[in-house]
Amino acid sequence: MRLASELWAVGVRAEILTGRDKGKPRQVILDGFGSGEISIAIGTHALFQEDVAFHDLALAVIDEQHRFGVHQRLSLTGKGETIDMLVMTATPIPRTLALTIYADLDASTIPELPSGRIPIMTRIVPPDRGTDAEQFIIDQVERGRQAFVVCPLIDESEAVLARAATVEFDRLRDGSLASVRVGLLHGRMPLGEKQAVMDEFRSGALDVLVTTPVIEVGIDVPNASVMLIEGADRFGLAQLHQLRGRVGRGEHQSYCLLIAETPSADATTRLEELVKTNDGFAIAEADLRLRGPGDYFGTRQSGLPTLKMARLDDRDLLASARTEARTLIESDPTLLASADLAAAVARYATAVSDEMA
């Protein structure tokens, strides 16, 4: 909203569209997009809807790219004739990282932390040491810090054996964390109630916030120094890295504690990768090795691709191959002089078209 106001002040009309916009107010915004009267559209997934059309969409910027699916991103490119797209994330999903390395995507990175930031210390905590982790939270609160406790679920489920935020809130508030002020936040709470809880935590009126991954992005509380993630084996690497990024935003040493209930060998490997580094791109590369890149031209975002490609560390070979491919296309766009190659490309393109149909 602040950005929209600032743009209005310089004569550029910007509007925000979310799922909460209904009826006539929503239609007024859609009409502005379609006529070109609104120059900049800011919004949530609501911008992907079929009835959202633009007069002349030229640039699409997607923040937190890892939270959007392939079809959603493609739907934006279909809302204009020639669209430049900028995607941003602290942790690229495997498919995006692979496309950056193998395909025709330009990348710009900011490798350093903001000034004054201290790298987060990350540790795997065995389930039987959970009480030690909770005591560590109390120690940090007594030093004036705050903490997040993240659970995979909102409520208990018979189908999924994982910690639930509502149950953990009651247990911690009435038990091991009874000496500190504990709040609860999850996605099913009314918007006003969620905002009130976050305001309390941000102001310091709450010491510990028990929550679901709803706090994964957009939360900035510099005084929070502990991120305790319950059921950490149920989260992917990119999501764990994003959750960890909610601490370490101030001048104090911060910590991320990972408790895995019943981790598989693959889950343990994922968590160990997170312990090794705070570098989002290094984590993304590990995720790519572990999960696979999915299809380079299809829609799968993980798994082994149908087209065999080089390895991540074949950077020089990949650069040479890209140069050769561009030279070939410039000299022979339809591959008339390379019949076998043209046939192979046609077979692969047909397979991709069938998948995306």
C-alpha positions in Angstrom: 0.0 0.0 0.0 2.9 2.4 0.8 4.4 1.7 -2.7 1.1 2.5 -4.4 0.8 5.8 -2.5 4.3 6.8 -3.4 3.7 6.0 -7.1 0.4 8.0 -7.0 2.4 11.0 -5.7 4.6 11.1 -8.8 1.6 10.7 -11.2 1.8 6.9 -11.8 -1.4 5.0 -10.9 -0.8 1.7 -9.1 -3.5 -0.6 -7.6 -3.4 -3.7 -5.5 -5.5 -6.8 -6.3 -6.0 -9.6 -3.8 -8.4 -12.4 -3.2 -10.3 -10.2 -0.7 -11.4 -7.8 -3.5 -14.9 -8.8 -4.5 -17.8 -7.4 -6.6 -17.8 -3.9 -7.9 -14.5 -2.7 -6.3 -12.8 -5.6 -7.9 -14.4 -4.9 -11.3 -13.2 -1.3 -11.1 -9.6 -2.5 -10.6 -10.0 -5.0 -13.5 -11.3 -2.3 -15.8 -8.4 -0.1 -14.9 -5.9 -2.9 -15.8 -7.7 -3.5 -19.1 -7.9 0.1 -20.2 -4.3 0.9 -19.2 -5.5 3.6 -16.8 -3.7 1.6 -14.1 0.0 1.4 -15.0 1.2 -0.9 -12.2 -0.6 -3.9 -10.8 0.5 -5.1 -7.4 -1.1 -8.3 -6.1 -1.2 -11.8 -4.9 -2.1 -15.0 -6.7 -5.3 -13.1 -7.7 -3.4 -11.6 -10.6 -3.2 -15.1 -12.2 -7.0 -15.4 -12.6 -8.4 -15.8 -16.1 -10.5 -12.7 -15.9 -7.5 -10.5 -15.2 -6.5 -8.8 -18.5 -4.0 -6.0 -19.2 -3.9 -3.3 -21.8 -0.3 -3.8 -22.6 1.6 -5.9 -20.0 5.4 -5.4 -20.6 7.0 -6.4 -17.4 6.1 -9.0 -14.7 8.0 -9.1 -11.4 7.5 -12.2 -9.3 8.8 -12.0 -5.7 9.3 -15.2 -3.6 9.4 -17.1 -6.9 9.6 -20.5 -5.1 6.0 -20.1 -3.9 4.5 -20.1 -7.4 3.9 -23.1 -9.7 4.9 -23.4 -13.3 1.4 -22.9 -14.7 0.9 -19.8 -12.6 4.1 -18.2 -13.9 3.2 -19.2 -17.5 -0.2 -17.7 -17.1 1.4 -14.2 -16.6 3.4 -14.5 -19.8 0.2 -15.2 -21.7 -1.3 -11.9 -20.6 0.7 -9.8 -23.0 2.4 -10.0 -26.4 6.0 -9.5 -25.4 6.7 -9.7 -21.7 10.0 -9.5 -19.8 9.9 -11.4 -16.5 12.0 -10.9 -13.4 11.7 -13.6 -10.8 13.2 -13.1 -7.3 13.9 -15.4 -4.5 16.4 -16.1 -1.7 16.3 -19.8 -2.5 15.6 -20.8 -6.1 13.6 -24.1 -6.5 15.6 -26.8 -8.3 13.9 -26.3 -11.7 14.6 -22.5 -11.7 18.3 -23.0 -10.7 18.7 -25.6 -13.4 17.2 -23.3 -16.0 19.5 -20.5 -14.9 22.5 -22.8 -15.4 21.5 -24.8 -18.4 19.1 -22.6 -20.4 18.7 -19.0 -21.5 17.9 -17.3 -18.2 20.1 -14.4 -17.1 20.9 -14.3 -13.4 21.8 -11.5 -11.0 22.8 -12.4 -7.5 23.4 -10.4 -4.2 25.8 -12.7 -2.4 26.5 -10.7 0.7 24.3 -10.2 3.8 22.9 -6.7 4.6 25.4 -4.7 6.7 25.5 -5.7 10.3 23.9 -9.2 9.9 25.5 -12.1 11.7 25.3 -15.6 10.1 22.6 -17.8 11.8 23.8 -20.8 13.7 21.8 -23.9 12.7 21.7 -27.1 14.7 19.8 -30.4 14.4 18.2 -31.3 17.8 17.3 -34.9 18.5 13.6 -35.3 19.5 14.6 -36.4 23.0 16.5 -33.1 23.5 13.4 -31.0 22.8 13.2 -29.8 26.5 16.8 -28.4 26.1 15.7 -26.4 23.0 12.8 -25.0 25.0 15.1 -24.1 27.9 17.4 -22.3 25.4 14.4 -20.2 24.2 13.8 -19.2 27.9 17.5 -18.3 28.2 17.2 -16.1 25.1 14.0 -14.4 26.3 15.7 -13.6 29.6 18.4 -11.8 27.6 15.7 -9.7 26.0 15.3 -11.7 22.8 12.2 -13.3 21.1 11.6 -16.7 19.4 9.5 -18.4 16.8 8.2 -22.0 17.3 7.1 -23.3 13.9 4.8 -26.4 13.5 3.8 -28.2 10.2 0.1 -28.3 11.0 -2.6 -26.1 12.5 -4.5 -28.9 14.3 -3.7 -32.5 15.1 -4.5 -35.0 12.3 -5.0 -38.7 12.5 -3.6 -39.0 9.0 -0.3 -37.1 9.6 1.8 -37.6 12.7 3.3 -34.2 13.2 3.2 -31.4 15.7 0.2 -29.1 15.5 0.5 -25.4 16.4 -2.7 -25.2 18.4 -1.6 -28.2 20.6 2.0 -27.0 20.9 0.7 -23.5 21.9 -1.3 -25.0 24.8 1.5 -27.3 25.9 4.2 -24.6 25.9 2.1 -21.8 27.3 0.9 -24.0 30.3 4.2 -26.0 30.6 7.8 -25.4 29.8 7.3 -21.8 28.6 4.8 -20.8 31.3 7.3 -18.2 32.6 7.2 -16.2 29.3 4.5 -14.6 27.1 3.4 -17.0 24.3 1.2 -16.2 21.3 -0.4 -18.2 18.6 -0.6 -17.5 14.8 -1.9 -19.6 11.9 -3.6 -19.2 8.6 -7.2 -19.9 9.6 -7.3 -17.0 12.1 -9.3 -13.9 10.9 -7.1 -11.3 9.2 -7.6 -8.7 12.0 -6.7 -11.3 14.7 -3.5 -12.3 12.8 -2.5 -8.7 12.5 -3.1 -8.0 16.2 -0.9 -11.0 17.2 1.9 -10.0 14.8 1.7 -6.4 16.2 2.1 -7.8 19.7 5.1 -9.9 18.8 6.7 -7.1 16.8 6.2 -4.6 19.7 7.7 -7.0 22.2 4.4 -7.7 24.1 4.9 -11.4 23.2 8.1 -13.3 23.8 7.4 -16.4 21.8 5.2 -16.9 18.8 3.9 -20.5 18.1 3.0 -20.5 14.4 2.6 -22.5 11.2 4.7 -21.6 8.1 2.4 -18.6 7.6 5.4 -16.5 8.8 7.6 -17.8 6.0 7.9 -14.5 4.2 7.2 -10.8 4.9 8.0 -10.9 8.6 10.7 -8.6 9.9 11.3 -8.7 13.7 15.0 -7.8 14.3 14.7 -8.8 18.0 13.8 -12.4 17.2 16.9 -14.6 17.7 15.6 -18.2 17.8 13.7 -20.2 15.2 12.7 -23.6 16.5 11.2 -25.7 13.7 9.2 -28.8 14.9 8.8 -31.6 12.4 11.6 -30.1 10.3 11.8 -33.3 8.2 8.4 -32.4 6.7 9.7 -29.2 5.1 11.7 -28.8 1.9 15.1 -27.1 1.8 13.8 -23.9 0.3 11.0 -23.5 2.8 13.4 -24.3 5.7 15.8 -21.6 4.5 13.0 -19.1 4.2 11.7 -19.9 7.7 15.2 -19.6 9.1 15.5 -16.2 7.4 12.8 -14.8 9.9 15.6 -14.6 12.5 19.1 -13.1 12.2 17.7 -9.8 11.0 19.1 -7.7 13.8 22.4 -7.2 15.6 22.2 -10.3 17.8 23.5 -13.8 17.2 20.6 -15.9 16.1 19.9 -19.6 16.0 17.8 -22.1 14.0 17.0 -25.3 15.8 15.7 -28.2 13.7 13.7 -31.0 15.4 12.9 -34.0 13.1 10.3 -36.4 14.5 11.0 -39.5 12.4 13.4 -38.4 9.7 14.2 -40.6 6.7 17.7 -40.8 5.3 16.8 -38.3 2.6 15.3 -35.9 5.2 18.4 -36.1 7.4 20.6 -35.3 4.3 18.4 -32.3 3.6 18.7 -31.0 7.2 22.5 -31.5 7.2 22.7 -29.4 4.1 20.9 -26.6 5.9 23.4 -26.8 8.8 26.3 -26.5 6.5 25.5 -23.1 5.0 23.4 -19.9 5.1 23.9 -19.3 1.4 20.6 -19.6 -0.4 22.2 -20.5 -3.7 24.3 -23.2 -2.1 21.2 -24.6 -0.6 19.4 -24.4 -3.9 22.2 -26.4 -5.6 22.0 -29.0 -2.8 18.2 -29.2 -3.4 18.8 -29.6 -7.1 21.2 -32.5 -6.5 18.8 -34.2 -4.1 15.4 -33.6 -5.8 16.4 -33.3 -9.5 15.5 -30.3 -11.7 12.2 -31.6 -13.2 11.6 -30.8 -16.8 13.5 -28.0 -18.5 10.6 -27.2 -20.8 7.7 -29.0 -19.2 5.9 -28.3 -15.9 7.5 -30.7 -13.4 9.5 -28.7 -10.8 11.5 -31.6 -9.4 12.5 -35.2 -10.3 14.8 -36.5 -13.1 14.3 -34.7 -16.5 13.3 -36.4 -19.6 16.2 -34.7 -21.4 19.6 -35.8 -20.2 21.8 -32.8 -19.4 25.3 -32.1 -18.1 26.1 -31.8 -14.4 26.0 -28.6 -12.4 29.8 -28.5 -12.2 30.2 -28.7 -16.0 30.0 -24.9 -16.2 32.7 -24.4 -18.9 31.1 -27.1 -21.1 27.6 -25.6 -20.6 28.9 -22.2 -21.5 30.5 -23.5 -24.7 27.3 -25.5 -25.6 25.2 -22.4 -25.2 27.5 -20.4 -27.4 27.4 -23.1 -30.1 23.6 -23.4 -29.9 23.1 -19.7 -30.4 25.5 -19.6 -33.3 23.7 -22.5 -34.9 20.3 -20.9 -34.5 21.5 -17.6 -35.9 22.9 -19.3 -39.0 20.2 -21.9 -39.5 17.0 -21.0 -37.5 14.9 -23.9 -38.9 17.8 -26.4 -38.8 17.5 -27.2 -42.5 21.1 -28.2 -42.7 20.8 -30.5 -39.6 18.0 -32.9 -40.4 18.8 -35.4 -37.5 19.0 -32.6 -35.0 15.7 -31.1 -36.3 14.0 -34.4 -35.9 15.3 -34.9 -32.4 14.1 -31.4 -31.4 10.7 -32.1 -33.0 10.3 -35.3 -31.0 11.1 -33.6 -27.7 8.9 -30.6 -28.5 6.0 -32.9 -29.2 6.5 -34.7 -25.9 6.5 -31.3 -24.0 3.4 -30.1 -25.8 1.5 -33.3 -24.9 2.5 -32.9 -21.2 1.4 -29.3 -21.0 -1.9 -29.8 -23.0 
